[in-house]
């Protein structure tokens, strides 16, 4: 199996001043845009996780704390077995 990554060609429209600034920093626009998209994607996932954790009910939080304590206590009790 090959480790090469398949890529697709896309066309985008970018503010000309922004593109000029990017060109000052790199000779590889594609790599710059690919890195930007990866960072954007990671931020979207982070934002989704933040919204999930912020939307938990108090009952959910209490259940998770109880489960964590019980699991931790059981793991410690069985550590030497």
Secondary structure, 3 states (H helix, E strand, C coil): CCCCCCCCCCCCCCCHHHHHHHHHHCCCHHHHHHHHHHHHHHHHHHHHHHHHHHCCCHHHHHHHHHHHHHHHHHHHHCCCC
